[in-house]
Amino acid sequence: MYRQFVRLEDGVYYVVYVGEVKACCLNAYVAQAFRRSIGQEVRVISIVPDMMMEYRWTDVMVVNPPAERLRWVLGRDVARRVPSAAFAAGVCADAAVLRLLTELVRRQGEVPVWMFESRPELSVRLAGGVRLVGPDADLTRLINDKTWQYAAFADIVPVVEHRVCSGREAMCRAAGDMLEYCAEGVFVSMAYSAGGGASMVAATVTDCAARFEEADAQYFVCRYMPHCFDPTVLGVVAGPDDVYVAGVADMAIENGTAFRGSTFPSILPANVQRSLREATERVGRRLGEMGFRGIFGCDYIVDERGEYYFIEVNPRKQGTTMEFCAYLEQHLPPGAPNLPELEYHAVLHGRFPPKTVRPGEAGTRSAPLWWGTYNYKTDVGVTTHDAAPQIMSERELFASVAEHGGRGHIVREHVGAGMMVLPGTFLARVVAAAPTRDAMLEELEAGKARIAQTVAVDGGCGCVA
């Protein structure tokens, strides 16, 4: 345990969130879902790995033993990324977390836990009185396997030419074979990869061999398709015949595979967006047949002819989830269930709640509102010499734009001043909103520049393991 700011109050029902700080913004919608269901004051306790100089909300616990050790060795605060599996396992082993869960079970009889992505490593979900309110963790891990996905969905969505390889040598052979006629290169990924972290676009077999070292891993190799758009579609599955599609956004992909943010509405033609929504519904129904319940997303590519291809399904919340929630709050009729409430009912009851309204149905509003996001991560070590104060929430920004027609951006979850930030660590994110796309893009760039001004390259960071 690194830091703890939790004070339990009588008469309050507590839900626990376990995951990265950038998803804590969803806690307000999660609390709203529980509040409407049980009719009681609800608060969310966040257990996060992120090291920050200041936490601008109450009820937070920070679990990051590696960063804490570095703090003692270096004599300064260090922001260091922790893989989600290791973090989930660390949460289960933390004495302060276990004491908290025991106390909450004593008070409430049960403790609901929600995660950005359900993890089987979070063994506390099996403890008496502790339950995971989200997609089944073991099923989620199966679906996350990229090599499995193409076999499972190739009959219902268009996919690119691909091969599944057992072992590094087989992957290199397959890449070499395909590169003889794939002039644009090949896309190579390990079976489990998120945000482009274990994948690449390769031009030579040497590139593949240098990037991947795991001799016995499962690999996925496919033709790299030149394309113009990287759309993502967010949805919720309540059953084999009930899939809710929130909308289509355009992703920002850097270096071929790295996700950095999204913009909405998509600028794809209406007929292509309709095809993407229909494809996502088909994938969602297939997931529903398997027993999956909850929020999910599908990523695609679209070429210059308007042809689309399935890239992957993510059985978890997406980087667009919070922004879709804030947008839907302005678009749907007052009181209509939002995405976390839809997931709550899908998981616990196998159906969507009453008064569910889908985007575009009768009663929805259409005030012009464009939004965009950017996740600012560091490729090299940096030191922050300034902070970026969080002046408002996404909900407040979107409401202001929808109601008053203004424009603006906010910087969320900045680690704060005086932090050593190791390579690959989440530093902050920008959320921009405006009545027009051009104004939104201008605000997004202003936010990125604002974050850049808070850091200086620190060569010493890159040497710390």
Backbone hydrogen bonds, N-H to C=O, Kabsch-Sander energy under -0.5 kcal/mol:
donor,donor_aa,acceptor,acceptor_aa,energy
2,Y,62,V,-2.8
3,R,62,V,-0.9
5,F,60,V,-3.0
12,V,9,E,-1.1
13,Y,41,E,-3.0
14,Y,12,V,-0.5
15,V,43,R,-2.5
16,V,112,P,-2.6
17,Y,45,I,-3.2
18,V,114,W,-2.0
19,G,47,I,-2.1
23,A,20,E,-1.6
24,C,21,V,-1.9
26,L,23,A,-1.9
27,N,24,C,-2.1
28,A,25,C,-0.7
29,Y,26,L,-0.6
30,V,26,L,-2.2
31,A,27,N,-3.1
32,Q,28,A,-1.8
33,A,29,Y,-2.0
34,F,30,V,-2.1
35,R,31,A,-2.8
36,R,32,Q,-2.3
37,S,33,A,-1.2
38,I,34,F,-3.0
39,G,35,R,-2.0
43,R,13,Y,-2.2
45,I,15,V,-2.9
46,S,44,V,-0.5
46,S,59,D,-2.5
47,I,17,Y,-3.1
48,V,46,S,-0.6
48,V,61,M,-2.7
52,M,50,D,-0.6
53,M,415,V,-3.1
56,R,54,E,-0.6
59,D,5,F,-1.3
60,V,5,F,-0.9
61,M,46,S,-3.0
62,V,3,R,-2.7
63,V,48,V,-2.5
63,V,61,M,-0.5
64,N,62,V,-0.5
68,E,64,N,-2.1
69,R,65,P,-2.4
70,L,66,P,-2.1
71,R,67,A,-2.0
72,W,68,E,-1.7
73,V,69,R,-2.1
74,L,70,L,-3.2
75,G,71,R,-1.7
79,A,420,M,-3.6
80,R,78,V,-0.7
87,F,83,P,-2.5
88,A,84,S,-2.6
89,A,85,A,-2.2
90,G,86,A,-2.3
91,V,87,F,-2.4
92,C,88,A,-1.6
93,A,89,A,-1.1
94,D,90,G,-0.7
94,D,91,V,-0.9
98,L,94,D,-2.2
99,R,95,A,-2.2
100,L,96,A,-2.1
101,L,97,V,-2.6
102,T,98,L,-2.3
103,E,99,R,-2.3
104,L,100,L,-2.5
105,V,101,L,-2.4
106,R,102,T,-2.0
107,R,103,E,-2.2
108,Q,104,L,-3.2
109,G,105,V,-2.3
111,V,129,G,-3.3
113,V,131,R,-2.7
114,W,16,V,-2.7
116,F,18,V,-0.6
122,L,119,R,-1.4
123,S,121,E,-2.2
125,R,122,L,-1.8
126,L,123,S,-2.2
127,A,124,V,-1.4
130,V,127,A,-1.9
131,R,111,V,-2.1
131,R,129,G,-0.5
133,V,113,V,-3.0
133,V,131,R,-0.6
134,G,132,L,-1.2
140,T,136,D,-2.3
141,R,137,A,-1.9
142,L,138,D,-1.7
143,I,139,L,-2.5
144,N,140,T,-2.0
145,D,141,R,-0.6
145,D,142,L,-1.3
146,K,144,N,-0.7
146,K,191,A,-3.6
148,W,145,D,-0.6
149,Q,145,D,-2.0
150,Y,146,K,-1.2
151,A,147,T,-0.6
152,A,148,W,-2.0
153,F,149,Q,-2.1
154,A,150,Y,-1.2
156,I,153,F,-2.0
157,V,153,F,-1.7
163,R,221,V,-3.0
165,C,219,Y,-2.9
167,G,165,C,-0.8
167,G,217,A,-2.8
168,R,215,A,-2.2
171,M,167,G,-1.8
172,C,168,R,-2.5
173,R,169,E,-2.2
174,A,170,A,-2.6
175,A,171,M,-2.7
176,G,172,C,-2.4
177,D,173,R,-2.5
178,M,174,A,-2.5
179,L,175,A,-2.4
180,E,176,G,-0.7
180,E,177,D,-0.8
181,Y,178,M,-1.5
182,C,178,M,-1.7
183,A,181,Y,-1.0
185,G,182,C,-1.8
186,V,202,A,-2.3
187,F,222,C,-2.9
188,V,186,V,-0.5
188,V,200,M,-2.8
189,S,220,F,-2.4
190,M,198,A,-2.2
191,A,218,Q,-1.6
193,S,191,A,-0.6
197,G,194,A,-1.7
199,S,196,G,-1.0
200,M,188,V,-2.3
202,A,186,V,-3.3
202,A,200,M,-0.6
208,C,204,T,-1.3
209,A,205,V,-2.6
210,A,206,T,-2.3
211,R,207,D,-1.8
212,F,208,C,-2.3
215,A,213,E,-0.6
217,A,214,E,-0.7
219,Y,165,C,-3.0
220,F,189,S,-3.1
221,V,163,R,-2.8
222,C,187,F,-2.5
223,R,161,E,-2.1
224,Y,185,G,-2.1
225,M,223,R,-0.6
228,C,302,V,-2.6
229,F,302,V,-1.8
232,T,249,A,-2.7
233,V,298,C,-2.8
234,L,247,G,-1.7
235,G,296,F,-2.7
236,V,244,Y,-2.4
237,V,294,G,-2.7
238,A,236,V,-0.5
238,A,242,D,-2.8
239,G,242,D,-1.0
242,D,239,G,-1.4
244,Y,236,V,-2.9
246,A,234,L,-2.6
246,A,244,Y,-0.6
247,G,234,L,-0.9
249,A,232,T,-2.7
250,D,263,T,-2.7
251,M,230,D,-2.8
251,M,249,A,-0.5
252,A,261,G,-3.2
253,I,251,M,-0.6
254,E,258,A,-3.2
257,T,254,E,-1.0
258,A,254,E,-2.4
259,F,195,G,-0.9
259,F,257,T,-0.6
260,R,252,A,-2.6
261,G,252,A,-0.8
263,T,250,D,-2.1
264,F,371,W,-2.7
266,S,248,V,-1.1
273,Q,269,P,-2.3
274,R,270,A,-2.3
275,S,271,N,-1.8
276,L,272,V,-2.3
277,R,273,Q,-2.4
278,E,274,R,-2.3
279,A,275,S,-2.4
280,T,276,L,-2.3
281,E,277,R,-2.2
282,R,278,E,-1.9
283,V,279,A,-2.3
284,G,280,T,-2.8
285,R,281,E,-2.4
286,R,282,R,-2.1
287,L,283,V,-2.4
288,G,284,G,-2.5
289,E,285,R,-2.0
290,M,286,R,-1.1
291,G,287,L,-0.6
291,G,288,G,-1.1
292,F,287,L,-2.3
294,G,237,V,-2.0
296,F,235,G,-2.5
297,G,314,N,-1.9
298,C,233,V,-2.3
299,D,312,E,-2.9
300,Y,231,P,-2.6
301,I,309,Y,-1.9
302,V,229,F,-1.9
303,D,307,E,-2.5
306,G,303,D,-1.9
309,Y,301,I,-2.3
310,F,158,P,-3.5
311,I,299,D,-2.6
312,E,299,D,-1.4
314,N,297,G,-3.4
316,R,314,N,-2.2
317,K,116,F,-2.3
321,T,318,Q,-1.6
324,F,320,T,-2.6
325,C,321,T,-2.3
326,A,322,M,-2.5
327,Y,323,E,-2.4
328,L,324,F,-3.4
329,E,325,C,-1.9
330,Q,326,A,-0.7
330,Q,327,Y,-1.2
331,H,327,Y,-1.4
332,L,328,L,-3.4
336,A,333,P,-2.1
342,L,338,N,-2.2
343,E,339,L,-2.5
344,Y,340,P,-2.5
345,H,341,E,-2.1
346,A,342,L,-2.3
347,V,343,E,-2.9
348,L,344,Y,-2.3
349,H,345,H,-2.5
350,G,345,H,-0.8
350,G,346,A,-0.9
351,R,345,H,-1.1
356,T,353,P,-1.0
361,E,358,R,-2.4
364,T,361,E,-1.8
365,R,331,H,-4.0
370,W,434,A,-3.4
371,W,264,F,-2.7
372,G,432,A,-2.2
373,T,262,S,-2.6
374,Y,430,V,-1.8
375,N,260,R,-4.3
376,Y,374,Y,-0.6
376,Y,428,A,-2.7
377,K,375,N,-0.8
378,T,425,T,-1.4
382,V,421,V,-2.2
383,T,456,A,-2.7
384,T,419,M,-2.4
385,H,454,T,-2.3
386,D,454,T,-1.2
391,I,389,P,-1.0
397,L,393,S,-2.3
398,F,394,E,-3.0
399,A,395,R,-2.2
400,S,396,E,-2.1
401,V,397,L,-2.2
402,A,398,F,-2.7
403,E,399,A,-2.5
404,H,400,S,-2.6
405,G,401,V,-1.8
406,G,400,S,-0.7
408,G,433,A,-2.2
410,I,431,V,-2.5
412,R,410,I,-0.5
412,R,429,R,-2.7
415,V,427,L,-1.4
418,G,384,T,-2.6
419,M,416,G,-0.6
420,M,77,D,-2.3
421,V,382,V,-3.2
421,V,419,M,-0.6
422,L,79,A,-2.4
422,L,420,M,-0.6
424,G,378,T,-5.0
425,T,422,L,-1.5
427,L,376,Y,-2.7
428,A,376,Y,-1.3
429,R,412,R,-1.9
430,V,374,Y,-2.6
431,V,410,I,-2.4
432,A,372,G,-2.8
433,A,408,G,-2.5
434,A,370,W,-2.1
440,M,436,T,-1.9
441,L,437,R,-2.7
442,E,438,D,-2.1
443,E,439,A,-2.1
444,L,440,M,-2.3
445,E,441,L,-2.2
446,A,442,E,-2.0
447,G,443,E,-2.1
448,K,444,L,-2.0
449,A,445,E,-2.3
450,R,446,A,-1.9
451,I,447,G,-1.9
452,A,448,K,-2.3
453,Q,449,A,-1.6
454,T,451,I,-2.0
455,V,452,A,-1.2
456,A,383,T,-1.9
458,D,381,G,-2.5
459,G,457,V,-0.5
461,C,458,D,-1.9
462,G,458,D,-0.6
463,C,460,G,-1.0
464,V,461,C,-1.8
465,A,463,C,-0.5
